Amino acid sequence: MSCFRFKAFQVIQSASPMKVGTDGVLLGAWTRIGSSDRRILDIGTGTGLLALMMAQRAPQAEILGVDIDSIEEARLNADLSAWGSRIHLQQTPVQEFQAAPFDLILSNPPFFVESLRCPDRGRTMARHAVALPFEELRDAVVRLLKPEGRFALVLPIVEAERFVALAAEVLRPIRRTEVRTTPRHPAKRVLLEMVHAASEQAVEPMTELMIGTGEHETYTDEYRALTGDFYLKF
């Protein structure tokens, strides 16, 4: 059985085409949670990683996760955690998902838009914007997000710029962190926090996060501090 163990929970991932990865952990740790956030939605929940991280960080909140694919593994992971009663999962396309608006929405969305598709259908669905094109993700977020709610997501640099441009009339970024693996490498990922275009929430200066120092398996203090509540190695 494939299982990734964190400090406060475990993620069984034998059936999931996309395993626990740095992108998801970064998003779950980086996303801001307000004291008044009571409803949190994880779009494309997969193994339930983000839902579990939100349940750990937001004891006051109900967490909902939706996915077009099976949620059985996510349900198992939720039930094995200390927060199973606060995590609710539904197998449905988010385009058809109906619910009261959310204070916070997160997504580690499929992002390969024009590249060749992988022959494995599960990985294709998870990595390519096939079942959830950016335009439909944008529309779902606009429909499900409270007027002063926040939407957090992680994408590669090029895809992030594409999503921001597609959403410009209805969602705008107020917080952006570019992620570099080491000082020798350019940023490869972007963490974004977006709000409704009409929201008056202020834009913050862009920041940068370095994961490694450049030495073998040596991580920066900033990365350790961000993910220290989760990774066993920290």
QUIUR-V369481 format. One record per residue. N is the residue number from 1. RES is the residue in one letter. OMEGA is omega as a letter, one per 40 degrees, with the letter a starting at -180 (none if undefined). Layout:
BEGIN
N:RES:OMEGA
N:RES:OMEGA
END
This chain:
BEGIN
1:M:i
2:S:a
3:C:i
4:F:a
5:R:i
6:F:a
7:K:a
8:A:i
9:F:i
10:Q:i
11:V:i
12:I:a
13:Q:a
14:S:a
15:A:a
16:S:i
17:P:i
18:M:a
19:K:i
20:V:a
21:G:a
22:T:a
23:D:a
24:G:a
25:V:i
26:L:a
27:L:a
28:G:i
29:A:a
30:W:a
31:T:i
32:R:i
33:I:i
34:G:a
35:S:a
36:S:i
37:D:a
38:R:a
39:R:a
40:I:a
41:L:i
42:D:a
43:I:a
44:G:a
45:T:i
46:G:i
47:T:a
48:G:a
49:L:a
50:L:i
51:A:i
52:L:i
53:M:i
54:M:i
55:A:i
56:Q:a
57:R:a
58:A:a
59:P:a
60:Q:a
61:A:i
62:E:a
63:I:i
64:L:i
65:G:i
66:V:i
67:D:i
68:I:i
69:D:a
70:S:i
71:I:a
72:E:a
73:E:i
74:A:i
75:R:i
76:L:a
77:N:i
78:A:a
79:D:i
80:L:a
81:S:i
82:A:a
83:W:a
84:G:a
85:S:a
86:R:a
87:I:a
88:H:a
89:L:a
90:Q:i
91:Q:a
92:T:i
93:P:a
94:V:i
95:Q:a
96:E:a
97:F:i
98:Q:i
99:A:i
100:A:a
101:P:a
102:F:i
103:D:a
104:L:i
105:I:i
106:L:i
107:S:i
108:N:a
109:P:i
110:P:a
111:F:i
112:F:a
113:V:a
114:E:a
115:S:i
116:L:a
117:R:i
118:C:i
119:P:i
120:D:a
121:R:a
122:G:i
123:R:i
124:T:a
125:M:a
126:A:a
127:R:a
128:H:i
129:A:a
130:V:a
131:A:a
132:L:i
133:P:a
134:F:a
135:E:a
136:E:i
137:L:i
138:R:a
139:D:i
140:A:i
141:V:i
142:V:a
143:R:a
144:L:a
145:L:i
146:K:a
147:P:i
148:E:i
149:G:a
150:R:i
151:F:a
152:A:i
153:L:i
154:V:a
155:L:i
156:P:a
157:I:a
158:V:a
159:E:i
160:A:i
161:E:i
162:R:a
163:F:i
164:V:i
165:A:i
166:L:a
167:A:a
168:A:a
169:E:a
170:V:i
171:L:i
172:R:i
173:P:i
174:I:a
175:R:a
176:R:i
177:T:i
178:E:a
179:V:i
180:R:i
181:T:i
182:T:i
183:P:a
184:R:a
185:H:i
186:P:i
187:A:i
188:K:a
189:R:i
190:V:i
191:L:a
192:L:i
193:E:a
194:M:i
195:V:i
196:H:a
197:A:a
198:A:a
199:S:i
200:E:i
201:Q:a
202:A:i
203:V:i
204:E:i
205:P:i
206:M:i
207:T:i
208:E:i
209:L:i
210:M:a
211:I:a
212:G:i
213:T:a
214:G:i
215:E:a
216:H:i
217:E:i
218:T:a
219:Y:i
220:T:i
221:D:a
222:E:i
223:Y:i
224:R:a
225:A:a
226:L:a
227:T:a
228:G:i
229:D:a
230:F:a
231:Y:i
232:L:a
233:K:i
234:F:none
END
